[in-house]
Amino acid sequence: MKDEKELPDRVWYSDGLKLNLGDYQSAEAGPVGYSSNVRPGESVEEAFARVRKVVEAEVLAKAKRVRRGMWKEVL
């Protein structure tokens, strides 16, 4: 078993979005989650920002498909 000092720090971020479609209907874009090791020379805050950027871009892409009516690709 590895010593805890040898294990890299990891960051995790998860997000999602619920969209009101009108007429008492809604759809969700997400949840989307991603985790990553902190890279050498990178702070935990920088790693978290990098991971958050990836997740938020994916949630927004899914939300755009929902708004365009492309249900099968999202659900």
C-alpha positions as CSV (number, residue, x, y, z in Angstrom):
1,M,0.0,0.0,0.0
2,K,1.3,3.4,-0.9
3,D,2.2,6.0,1.8
4,E,-0.3,8.9,1.8
5,K,2.5,11.3,1.0
6,E,3.0,9.6,-2.4
7,L,-0.6,10.0,-3.5
8,P,-1.3,13.1,-5.6
9,D,-4.1,15.5,-4.5
10,R,-7.3,15.2,-6.4
11,V,-10.0,17.6,-7.2
12,W,-13.7,16.9,-8.1
13,Y,-16.4,19.1,-9.5
14,S,-20.0,18.3,-10.3
15,D,-22.8,20.5,-11.7
16,G,-26.0,20.4,-13.6
17,L,-28.8,22.7,-14.8
18,K,-32.6,22.3,-14.8
19,L,-34.3,24.1,-17.7
20,N,-37.9,25.2,-17.7
21,L,-39.4,24.2,-21.0
22,G,-42.8,25.9,-20.3
23,D,-46.1,24.2,-20.1
24,Y,-45.1,22.6,-16.7
25,Q,-42.2,20.7,-18.3
26,S,-38.5,20.8,-17.6
27,A,-35.4,19.0,-18.6
28,E,-32.0,18.5,-16.9
29,A,-28.6,19.1,-18.4
30,G,-26.5,16.9,-16.2
31,P,-25.4,16.1,-13.7
32,V,-21.9,16.2,-15.1
33,G,-18.9,15.4,-12.9
34,Y,-15.2,15.2,-13.4
35,S,-12.2,14.5,-11.2
36,S,-8.5,14.9,-11.9
37,N,-5.1,14.7,-10.1
38,V,-3.4,18.0,-9.3
39,R,-0.7,18.3,-11.9
40,P,3.0,19.0,-11.0
41,G,3.5,22.7,-10.4
42,E,-0.3,23.3,-10.3
43,S,-2.0,24.5,-7.1
44,V,-5.2,22.8,-5.9
45,E,-7.1,26.0,-6.7
46,E,-5.7,26.0,-10.3
47,A,-6.6,22.3,-10.7
48,F,-10.1,23.0,-9.4
49,A,-10.6,25.9,-11.8
50,R,-9.4,23.7,-14.7
51,V,-11.8,20.9,-13.8
52,R,-14.7,23.3,-13.2
53,K,-14.2,24.8,-16.6
54,V,-14.5,21.4,-18.3
55,V,-17.7,20.5,-16.4
56,E,-19.4,23.8,-17.0
57,A,-18.6,23.7,-20.7
58,E,-20.2,20.2,-20.9
59,V,-23.3,21.3,-19.0
60,L,-23.7,24.4,-21.2
61,A,-23.3,22.2,-24.3
62,K,-26.0,19.8,-23.1
63,A,-28.3,22.8,-22.2
64,K,-27.9,24.1,-25.8
65,R,-29.0,20.7,-27.2
66,V,-32.0,20.7,-24.9
67,R,-33.0,24.2,-26.1
68,R,-32.7,23.1,-29.7
69,G,-35.0,20.1,-29.0
70,M,-32.3,17.5,-29.4
71,W,-33.8,15.3,-26.5
72,K,-32.3,11.9,-27.4
73,E,-28.7,13.2,-27.2
74,V,-29.2,14.5,-23.7
75,L,-31.6,12.1,-22.0
